[in-house]
Amino acid sequence: MKALIGKWGQSQAVRLPKDISDQLRLKAGDEVEMELVNNQLVITPVKRPARLDPDALFAQMEQCDPPAEIDWGPARGAEAW
């Protein structure tokens, strides 16, 4: 597949065709790694961290022992205990 080199400010740019970006699940703002390998440009998507699942996190917390209470000493001032 061929592409044209365009201009983006003072830099040069290559547009990714939609079918390629869809296959790689890339969207605007995603990060890629670029390197030259045997005089060829290789562009690799940077893996995004997996989304956190709140239900799974809470399930893990339920398996842990609760932390010990901390004695902060006697009340000072007008705190309500």
Long-range contacts (C-beta under 8 A, 24 or more apart in sequence): none
